[in-house]
Amino acid sequence: MYKSSSRSFPVYDSLRQAIIEQALKPGVKLPEDSIGETFSVSRTTVRNALVRLDAEGLVDLQPNRGASVAVPTIEEAHDIFEMRQCLEREVMQRLCKMDVKPVVKALKMHLAEERKYLDVDTTRSIRLAGEFHILLAELTGSKILANYVNEIVSRCSLVLARFAQAHSAKCGLDEHTDIIAAIEAGDPEQAIARMHHHLHGVQDRALLNPDDEEKNNVSEILSRYISQNN
């Protein structure tokens, strides 16, 4: 596993969060000098964070050309969703074999947060929707499975940022509610079916739009994340 210096963590965390929340769009340049100035760190520290994000598929780091937010192709997008179906099917099977009471309690608490920010804070809603799936994987107790799900959910955020049209998050919230109900019933087949339906819904909502040419001010966007990750 890649290890970065402790000083690069705020840079890494902020960049990663901004990408996942779709504040930094696919293709946006990530200049080391301006990012370093924003965080008051060296370019070496910024590079450490960018190398880690490149390894996770969130950043495209090219020698002598600098870094930019990764731009998934349509082929990669479909592959990412196929792999996500496989991973989350395994999550459902494992959770339904466990004592579901503490699992359901944790999921319902998270769902309440999703509902709280629905149509109130778009960026937080986006992040919470992804974190629901990461929480599902973490609740299995498997660090390996949780790490894989974390990475695939993050890469799905890039797909959504590039291809998706604006839509209400209520669809996803209702589908999360259905998934929790199936887990609470201890029914793995129903849980898998509802997750399968949900991910197909996410995929259908994602693969709709051509590239967005909106400009982004990287320093301005990242400055909003500094206090959250220090």
RODRENLO-782265 format. One record per atom (N, C-alpha, C, O): residue in one letter; z negated, y negated, x negated. Coordinates in steps of 0.1 Angstrom, whole numbers, padded with zeros to 4 digits, always signed. Atoms other than C-alpha are relative to their C-alpha. Layout:
AZYX
...
This chain:
M+0000+0012-0008
M+0000+0000+0000
M+0000-0012-0009
M-0007-0013-0019
Y-0001+0013+0008
Y+0009-0035-0013
Y-0013-0008+0001
Y-0019-0009+0012
K+0012+0008+0001
K-0021-0056-0024
K+0004-0014-0004
K+0011-0015-0014
S-0002+0014+0005
S-0020-0094-0026
S-0013-0006-0003
S-0024-0001+0000
S+0013+0007+0004
S-0045-0118-0040
S-0006-0005+0012
S+0000-0008+0023
S+0007+0004-0011
S-0072-0130-0017
S+0005-0014+0005
S+0004-0017+0017
R-0005+0013-0003
R-0057-0165-0018
R+0012+0000+0009
R+0015-0009+0016
S-0012-0001-0007
S-0025-0153-0003
S-0002+0005+0015
S+0007+0004+0023
F+0003-0005-0013
F-0042-0139+0028
F+0002-0010+0011
F+0009-0007+0021
P-0003+0010-0010
P-0042-0172+0048
P+0015-0003+0002
P+0019-0005+0013
V-0015+0002+0000
V-0005-0177+0039
V+0006+0012+0007
V+0014+0010+0017
Y-0005-0012-0007
Y+0003-0141+0049
Y-0003+0000+0015
Y+0006+0002+0023
D+0004-0001-0014
D-0017-0142+0081
D+0007-0010+0008
D+0011-0007+0020
S-0006+0011-0008
S-0003-0175+0092
S+0015+0002+0002
S+0020+0001+0013
L-0014-0003-0002
L+0033-0166+0085
L+0002+0012+0009
L+0011+0011+0018
R-0001-0012-0008
R+0029-0132+0101
R-0002-0004+0015
R+0005+0001+0024
Q+0003+0004-0013
Q+0013-0147+0132
Q+0011-0009+0006
Q+0014-0007+0018
A-0010+0009-0005
A+0039-0174+0135
A+0013+0007+0003
A+0020+0004+0013
I-0012-0008-0002
I+0067-0148+0133
I-0002+0008+0013
I+0007+0009+0021
I+0003-0008-0012
I+0050-0125+0159
I+0000-0008+0013
I+0005-0003+0023
E+0000+0008-0012
E+0044-0153+0183
E+0013-0008+0002
E+0014-0015+0012
Q-0013+0005-0001
Q+0080-0163+0178
Q+0001-0015-0001
Q+0011-0022+0003
A-0001+0014+0004
A+0072-0198+0166
A+0010-0002-0011
A+0017-0012-0011
L-0011+0000+0010
L+0093-0190+0135
L+0010+0010+0004
L+0007+0022+0005
K-0011-0009-0005
K+0126-0176+0147
K+0007+0007-0011
K+0007+0003-0022
P-0008-0008+0010
P+0148-0150+0130
P+0010-0010-0007
P+0017-0018+0000
G-0010+0008+0008
G+0169-0166+0102
G-0006-0013-0006
G+0001-0019-0014
V+0006+0013+0005
V+0146-0196+0096
V-0004+0002-0015
V-0010+0012-0019
K+0003+0000+0014
K+0143-0204+0059
K-0015-0002-0003
K-0021-0010+0004
L+0014+0001+0003
L+0109-0200+0043
L-0002-0005-0015
L-0004+0003-0023
P+0000+0005+0014
P+0109-0223+0012
P-0014+0001-0006
P-0024-0004+0000
E+0013-0002+0006
E+0081-0214-0012
E-0007-0013-0003
E-0020-0014-0002
D+0006+0013+0004
D+0075-0250-0023
D-0007-0007+0012
D-0018-0011+0010
S+0006+0007-0011
S+0069-0265+0011
S-0011+0008+0007
S-0021+0002+0011
I+0011-0008-0006
I+0048-0236+0023
I-0012-0001-0009
I-0023-0002-0005
G+0011+0002+0009
G+0027-0239-0009
G-0007-0013+0002
G-0019-0014+0002
E+0006+0013-0002
E+0022-0276-0002
E-0008+0000+0013
E-0018-0006+0014
T+0007+0000-0013
T+0012-0269+0034
T-0013+0007-0001
T-0023+0002+0005
F+0013-0008+0001
F-0015-0244+0023
F-0008-0004-0013
F-0018+0001-0016
S+0006+0004+0012
S-0023-0262-0010
S-0002+0012-0010
S-0013+0014-0015
V+0000-0012+0009
V-0015-0230-0030
V+0012+0000-0009
V+0022-0008-0006
S-0012-0001+0009
S+0009-0221-0058
S+0011+0008+0006
S+0010+0015+0016
R-0012-0007-0005
R+0044-0208-0053
R-0002+0015-0002
R+0003+0023+0005
T+0002-0014+0003
T+0032-0175-0069
T-0008+0006+0012
T-0005+0017+0016
T+0008-0005-0011
T+0006-0171-0041
T+0009+0001+0013
T+0007+0011+0020
V-0009-0001-0011
V+0033-0178-0015
V+0009+0012-0001
V+0012+0019+0008
R-0009-0011+0003
R+0056-0153-0031
R-0007+0013+0003
R-0001+0022+0008
N+0007-0013-0003
N+0029-0126-0029
N+0000+0003+0015
N+0002+0014+0019
A+0001-0002-0015
A+0026-0132+0009
A+0014+0004+0005
A+0016+0013+0013
L-0013-0002-0005
L+0064-0132+0013
L+0005+0014-0004
L+0012+0021+0003
V-0004-0014+0004
V+0068-0099-0007
V-0007+0010+0010
V+0000+0020+0013
R+0006-0009-0009
R+0043-0083+0016
R+0007+0000+0013
R+0009+0011+0019
L-0007+0001-0013
L+0061-0095+0047
L+0014+0006-0001
L+0018+0012+0009
D-0013-0007+0003
D+0094-0083+0032
D-0002+0015+0001
D+0007+0021+0007
A+0003-0015+0000
A+0079-0048+0028
A-0002+0004+0015
A+0001+0016+0018
E+0003-0004-0014
E+0069-0049+0065
E+0012-0003+0009
E+0012+0000+0021
G-0012+0002-0008
G+0104-0059+0076
G+0001-0013+0008
G+0009-0015+0016
L+0001+0012-0007
L+0094-0093+0089
L+0007-0012-0007
L+0011-0022-0001
V-0006+0011+0008
V+0109-0114+0061
V+0011+0007-0008
V+0010+0018-0013
D-0011-0005+0009
D+0142-0110+0042
D-0001-0009-0013
D+0001-0021-0013
L+0002+0007+0013
L+0135-0119+0005
L+0011+0005-0009
L+0012+0016-0013
Q-0011-0003+0008
Q+0166-0121-0016
Q-0001-0007-0014
Q-0005-0019-0014
P+0001+0006+0013
P+0167-0127-0054
P+0009-0012-0001
P+0021-0011+0003
N-0008+0012+0003
N+0178-0162-0063
N+0005-0007+0013
N+0012-0017+0012
R-0004+0007-0012
R+0183-0170-0026
R-0012-0003+0009
R-0010-0010+0019
G+0011+0004-0008
G+0148-0173-0013
G-0003+0009+0011
G+0003+0020+0013
A+0004-0008-0011
A+0132-0160+0018
A+0003-0006+0014
A+0004-0019+0015
S-0002+0005-0013
S+0139-0163+0055
S-0006+0011+0010
S-0008+0022+0006
V+0004-0009-0010
V+0126-0147+0087
V+0011+0010+0002
V+0022+0007+0004
A-0010-0011-0001
A+0143-0113+0091
A+0008-0002+0013
A+0003-0006+0023
V-0009+0001-0012
V+0173-0112+0115
V+0004+0015+0003
V+0013+0020-0003
P-0004-0013-0004
P+0175-0078+0132
P+0014+0001+0006
P+0018-0008+0014
T-0013-0002-0007
T+0210-0065+0141
T-0002+0007+0013
T-0013+0012+0016
I+0002-0007-0012
I+0216-0050+0175
I-0002+0015-0002
I-0009+0021+0006
E+0002-0014+0004
E+0218-0016+0159
E-0014+0003-0004
E-0020+0013+0001
E+0014-0001+0004
E+0184-0021+0143
E-0009-0001+0012
E-0019+0006+0013
A+0009+0003-0011
A+0170-0034+0175
A-0001+0013+0009
A-0012+0017+0013
H+0000-0012-0008
H+0180-0002+0194
H-0008+0011-0007
H-0016+0018-0001
D+0007-0010+0008
D+0166+0020+0166
D-0015-0003+0000
D-0023+0006+0001
I+0014+0003-0001
I+0133+0001+0166
I-0006+0004+0013
I-0017+0010+0013
F+0006-0004-0013
F+0128+0007+0203
F+0000+0015+0001
F-0010+0020+0008
E+0000-0015+0000
E+0137+0044+0199
E-0012+0005-0007
E-0019+0014-0003
M+0011-0004+0008
M+0111+0048+0172
M-0013-0004+0007
M-0023+0003+0006
R+0012+0005-0007
R+0086+0028+0192
R-0003+0010+0012
R-0015+0013+0014
Q+0003-0009-0011
Q+0090+0052+0222
Q-0007+0013-0006
Q-0016+0018+0000
C+0006-0012+0006
C+0082+0082+0199
C-0015-0003-0004
C-0023+0006-0001
L+0014+0003+0005
L+0051+0065+0184
L-0009-0002+0012
L-0021+0004+0012
E+0009+0003-0011
E+0037+0053+0217
E-0002+0012+0010
E-0012+0013+0017
R+0002-0013-0008
R+0043+0087+0234
R-0012+0008-0007
R-0020+0013+0000
E+0011-0007+0007
E+0020+0102+0207
E-0014-0007+0003
E-0024+0000+0004
V+0012+0008-0003
V-0006+0074+0214
V-0005+0004+0013
V-0017+0007+0015
M+0004-0004-0014
M-0006+0083+0251
M-0006+0014+0000
M-0016+0017+0007
Q+0005-0014+0000
Q-0011+0120+0244
Q-0014+0001-0006
Q-0022+0008-0001
R+0013+0000+0006
R-0040+0114+0221
R-0011-0006+0008
R-0022-0001+0009
L+0010+0007-0008
L-0058+0089+0243
L-0005+0009+0012
L-0016+0009+0015
C+0003-0008-0012
C-0056+0112+0273
C-0009+0013-0003
C-0014+0019+0006
K+0008-0012+0005
K-0074+0140+0253
K-0014-0004-0003
K-0023+0004-0006
M+0013+0006+0005
M-0103+0117+0245
M-0009-0003+0012
M-0005-0001+0024
D+0009+0006-0011
D-0133+0104+0265
D+0006-0013+0003
D+0006-0023-0005
V-0008+0012-0003
V-0113+0078+0283
V-0009-0012+0005
V-0004-0023+0005
K+0009+0011-0005
K-0143+0057+0296
K+0000-0012-0010
K+0003-0023-0006
P+0000+0011+0009
P-0147+0036+0264
P+0014-0006-0003
P+0015-0018-0005
V-0013+0004+0002
V-0110+0035+0259
V+0005-0010+0012
V+0010-0021+0009
V-0004+0008-0011
V-0104+0021+0294
V-0008-0013+0001
V-0002-0024+0004
K+0009+0012+0000
K-0133-0004+0291
K+0006-0010-0010
K+0008-0022-0007
A-0006+0009+0010
A-0117-0019+0259
A+0013-0005+0005
A+0016-0017+0003
L-0013+0005-0005
L-0083-0020+0275
L+0000-0010+0011
L+0007-0019+0011
K+0002+0009-0011
K-0095-0037+0306
K-0005-0014-0005
K-0001-0024+0001
M+0004+0012+0006
M-0112-0063+0285
M+0012-0008-0006
M+0013-0020-0004
H-0012+0006+0006
H-0080-0070+0267
H+0009-0005+0011
H+0015-0016+0010
L-0008+0004-0012
L-0061-0071+0300
L-0004-0013+0006
L+0004-0021+0011
A+0005+0013-0005
A-0084-0098+0312
A+0004-0012-0008
A+0007-0023-0003
E-0004+0011+0009
E-0075-0119+0282
E+0015-0003+0003
E+0019-0014+0003
E-0014+0002-0003
E-0038-0113+0289
E+0002-0008+0013
E+0010-0018+0014
R-0001+0007-0013
R-0043-0124+0325
R-0004-0015-0001
R+0001-0023+0006
K+0005+0014+0002
K-0063-0155+0314
K+0011-0009-0005
K+0011-0021-0001
Y-0010+0009+0006
Y-0034-0169+0294
Y+0014+0001+0005
Y+0023-0005+0001
L-0013-0001-0006
L-0006-0158+0316
L+0005-0013+0006
L-0002-0020+0014
D-0006+0013-0005
D+0017-0188+0323
D-0008-0012-0004
D-0006-0023+0001
V+0008+0011+0005
V-0009-0210+0305
V+0004-0003-0015
V+0006-0015-0018
D-0003+0001+0014
D-0002-0204+0268
D+0010+0011-0004
D+0006+0022-0007
T-0011-0009+0002
T+0031-0188+0261
T-0001+0008-0014
T+0000+0020-0014
T+0001-0006+0013
T+0026-0181+0224
T-0012+0010-0001
T-0010+0021-0006
R+0011-0009+0000
R-0008-0165+0229
R+0003+0012+0009
R-0001+0023+0006
S-0004-0011-0009
S+0006-0144+0258
S+0009+0010-0007
S+0007+0022-0005
I-0009-0009+0008
I+0033-0131+0235
I-0008+0009-0009
I-0006+0021-0010
R+0008-0008+0010
R+0007-0121+0209
R-0009+0010+0007
R-0010+0021+0002
L+0009-0009-0007
L-0017-0106+0234
L+0007+0012+0005
L+0002+0023+0005
A-0008-0011-0005
A+0011-0085+0249
A+0002+0011-0011
A+0001+0023-0008
G-0002-0009+0011
G+0019-0070+0215
G-0013+0007-0004
G-0014+0019-0008
E+0013-0005+0005
E-0018-0066+0206
E-0006+0011+0010
E-0014+0019+0005
F+0004-0010-0010
F-0023-0045+0238
F+0004+0014-0006
F-0003+0024-0005
H-0006-0013+0005
H-0001-0018+0222
H-0007+0004-0013
H-0009+0016-0016
I+0007-0003+0013
I-0018-0021+0188
I-0014+0005+0003
I-0019+0014-0004
L+0013-0005-0004
L-0052-0017+0205
L+0001+0014+0005
L-0008+0022+0001
L-0001-0013-0004
L-0040+0014+0222
L+0000+0010-0012
L-0007+0020-0011
A-0001-0008+0011
A-0031+0029+0189
A-0013+0001-0008
A-0017+0011-0013
E+0012+0000+0007
E-0063+0018+0172
E-0011+0008+0007
E-0019+0014+0000
L+0009-0007-0008
L-0083+0034+0200
L+0001+0016-0002
L-0008+0023+0002
T-0002-0014+0003
T-0069+0068+0190
T-0009+0005-0012
T-0012+0016-0014
G+0008-0003+0012
G-0090+0066+0158
G+0009+0003-0012
G+0003+0006-0023
S-0009-0004+0011
S-0059+0073+0136
S+0005-0013-0006
S+0012-0021+0000
K-0005+0012+0007
K-0054+0045+0110
K+0015+0001-0003
K+0022-0009-0002
I-0014-0001+0003
I-0020+0059+0101
I+0008-0003+0012
I+0018-0011+0011
L-0007+0003-0012
L-0008+0058+0137
L-0001-0014+0004
L+0009-0020+0008
A+0002+0014-0003
A-0023+0024+0142
A+0009-0009-0009
A+0015-0019-0004
N-0008+0007+0009
N-0005+0011+0111
N+0015+0000+0004
N+0022-0010+0003
Y-0014-0001-0004
Y+0029+0024+0122
Y+0003-0008+0013
Y+0013-0015+0014
V-0002+0007-0012
V+0025+0010+0157
V-0001-0015-0002
V+0007-0023+0003
N+0001+0015+0003
N+0014-0024+0143
N+0013-0005-0006
N+0018-0015-0002
E-0012+0005+0006
E+0045-0026+0122
E+0012+0000+0010
E+0019-0009+0010
I-0011+0000-0009
I+0069-0015+0149
I-0001-0010+0011
I+0009-0016+0016
V+0002+0011-0010
V+0054-0039+0175
V+0004-0013-0006
V+0010-0021+0001
S-0003+0012+0006
S+0057-0067+0150
S+0015-0002-0001
S+0021-0013+0001
R-0015+0001+0001
R+0094-0059+0144
R+0006-0001+0014
R+0017-0007+0015
C-0005+0003-0014
C+0099-0058+0182
C+0000-0014+0003
C+0008-0019+0011
S+0001+0014-0002
S+0087-0093+0182
S+0012-0008-0005
S+0017-0018+0001
L-0012+0006+0006
L+0117-0103+0160
L+0012+0003+0009
L+0020-0006+0011
V-0011-0003-0009
V+0140-0085+0184
V+0000-0009+0012
V+0010-0014+0016
L+0002+0009-0011
L+0126-0104+0213
L+0003-0014-0003
L+0010-0021+0005
A-0003+0014+0004
A+0128-0137+0194
A+0015-0002-0001
A+0020-0013+0002
R-0015+0002+0002
R+0165-0131+0186
R+0008+0001+0013
R+0017-0007+0016
F-0008-0004-0011
F+0178-0116+0218
F-0004-0003+0014
F+0004-0004+0023
A+0006+0001-0013
A+0155-0122+0247
A+0002-0013+0007
A+0002-0023+0000
Q+0001+0012-0008
Q+0159-0147+0275
Q-0014-0002+0005
Q-0022+0007+0005
A+0013+0003-0005
A+0129-0164+0289
A-0003+0007+0013
A+0006+0008+0021
H+0004-0007-0012
H+0111-0144+0315
H-0015+0000+0002
H-0023-0003-0008
S+0015+0000-0003
S+0077-0142+0332
S-0006+0012-0007
S-0001+0023-0007
A+0008-0011+0007
A+0051-0121+0313
A-0007+0008+0011
A-0013+0018+0007
K+0007-0008-0010
K+0038-0109+0347
K+0005+0014+0001
K-0003+0023+0004
C-0005-0013+0000
C+0061-0079+0345
C-0007+0009-0010
C-0012+0020-0006
G+0007-0008+0010
G+0045-0067+0313
G-0014+0002+0003
G-0020+0012+0001
L+0014-0001-0004
L+0010-0074+0326
L-0002+0011+0011
L-0011+0019+0010
D+0001-0010-0010
D+0016-0053+0357
D+0002+0014-0006
D-0004+0024-0002
E-0003-0013+0006
E+0030-0025+0336
E-0011+0005-0009
E-0014+0017-0010
H+0012-0004+0008
H+0000-0026+0312
H-0011+0005+0010
H-0018+0015+0006
T+0010-0004-0010
T-0022-0023+0343
T+0003+0015+0004
T-0006+0023+0006
D-0004-0014-0004
D-0003+0009+0354
D-0003+0010-0011
D-0007+0021-0009
I+0002-0009+0011
I-0006+0024+0319
I-0015+0003-0001
I-0019+0014-0003
I+0015-0002+0001
I-0044+0018+0319
I-0004+0010+0011
I-0013+0019+0009
A+0003-0009-0012
A-0046+0035+0354
A+0003+0015-0003
A-0005+0023+0000
A-0004-0014+0003
A-0028+0066+0341
A-0009+0006-0011
A-0013+0018-0010
I+0010-0004+0010
I-0051+0068+0310
I-0013+0003+0007
I-0020+0013+0004
E+0012-0002-0007
E-0081+0064+0333
E-0001+0013+0008
E-0011+0019+0009
A-0001-0012-0007
A-0069+0093+0353
A+0001+0013-0009
A+0001+0024-0004
G-0001-0011+0009
G-0066+0114+0322
G+0013+0008+0001
G+0013+0020-0002
D-0012-0007-0003
D-0030+0123+0330
D+0011-0004-0010
D+0017-0015-0009
P-0009+0003+0011
P-0009+0124+0298
P+0015-0002+0005
P+0022-0010+0000
E-0014+0001-0004
E+0024+0130+0316
E+0003-0013+0007
E+0013-0019+0005
Q-0001+0013-0007
Q+0019+0100+0339
Q-0001-0012-0010
Q+0007-0021-0008
A+0002+0010+0010
A+0007+0079+0310
A+0013-0002-0009
A+0017-0013-0011
I-0013+0000+0008
I+0038+0088+0289
I+0011-0006+0009
I+0019-0014+0004
A-0011+0005-0009
A+0061+0081+0319
A-0001-0015+0002
A+0009-0022+0002
R+0001+0014-0002
R+0046+0047+0325
R+0002-0008-0012
R+0008-0019-0012
M-0004+0006+0012
M+0048+0038+0289
M+0015+0000-0003
M+0020-0011-0007
H-0015-0001+0001
H+0084+0050+0288
H+0007-0011+0009
H+0016-0018+0004
H-0006+0010-0009
H+0092+0028+0318
H-0003-0014-0005
H+0006-0023-0004
H+0003+0014+0005
H+0074-0002+0303
H+0008-0004-0012
H+0014-0015-0012
L-0007+0003+0012
L+0091+0000+0270
L+0015-0002+0003
L+0022-0010-0003
H-0014+0002-0005
H+0125+0004+0287
H+0002-0014+0006
H+0012-0020+0004
G-0001+0013-0006
G+0117-0027+0307
G+0000-0011-0011
G+0007-0021-0010
V+0000+0010+0011
V+0108-0046+0275
V+0013-0001-0007
V+0018-0011-0011
Q-0013-0001+0006
Q+0140-0034+0259
Q+0011-0007+0008
Q+0019-0014+0003
D-0010+0006-0009
D+0161-0044+0289
D-0001-0015+0000
D+0009-0023+0000
R+0002+0015+0000
R+0145-0079+0289
R+0003-0006-0014
R+0006-0018-0015
A-0002+0005+0014
A+0150-0081+0251
A+0014-0002-0004
A+0018-0013-0009
L-0013+0000+0005
L+0186-0073+0245
L+0010-0007+0009
L+0019-0002+0014
L-0007+0008-0010
L+0201-0101+0265
L+0007-0012-0006
L+0019-0016-0002
N-0005+0013+0004
N+0207-0133+0245
N+0007+0001-0013
N+0004+0009-0022
P-0006+0002+0014
P+0230-0143+0216
P-0010-0008-0008
P-0021-0011-0004
D+0009+0007+0009
D+0215-0160+0186
D-0004-0014+0005
D+0004-0021+0012
D+0005+0013-0004
D+0194-0191+0192
D+0001-0009-0012
D-0004-0006-0023
E-0002+0009+0012
E+0204-0220+0169
E-0011-0011-0001
E-0009-0020-0009
E+0010+0011+0000
E+0172-0240+0175
E-0006-0002-0014
E-0008+0008-0021
K+0006+0003+0013
K+0159-0257+0144
K-0015+0001+0000
K-0021-0001+0010
N+0015-0002+0001
N+0124-0251+0131
N-0005-0008-0012
N+0001-0007-0023
N+0007+0007+0011
N+0102-0273+0109
N-0011+0010-0004
N-0022+0010+0002
V+0009-0010+0005
V+0084-0246+0089
V-0014-0006-0003
V-0024+0000+0002
S+0013+0005+0004
S+0056-0268+0075
S-0008-0005+0013
S-0020-0002+0014
E+0006+0004-0013
E+0049-0283+0110
E-0006+0012+0008
E-0017+0011+0013
I+0004-0012-0008
I+0047-0249+0126
I-0012+0007-0007
I-0022+0010+0000
L+0011-0007+0007
L+0025-0233+0099
L-0013-0008-0001
L-0023-0002-0001
S+0012+0008+0001
S+0001-0262+0098
S-0009+0003+0012
S-0021+0001+0012
R+0008-0004-0012
R-0010-0251+0133
R-0008+0012-0001
R-0017+0015+0006
Y+0006-0013+0002
Y-0020-0218+0119
Y-0011+0000-0011
Y-0018+0010-0012
I+0009+0000+0012
I-0040-0228+0089
I-0015+0002+0004
I-0022+0010-0002
S+0014-0001-0004
S-0074-0233+0107
S-0003+0014+0006
S-0015+0018+0005
Q+0003-0013-0007
Q-0070-0200+0125
Q-0002+0011-0011
Q-0008+0021-0008
N-0001-0011+0009
N-0065-0179+0093
N-0007-0004-0013
N-0005+0003-0023
N+0007+0003+0012
N-0088-0196+0067
N-0015+0004+0002
N-0023+0003-0007
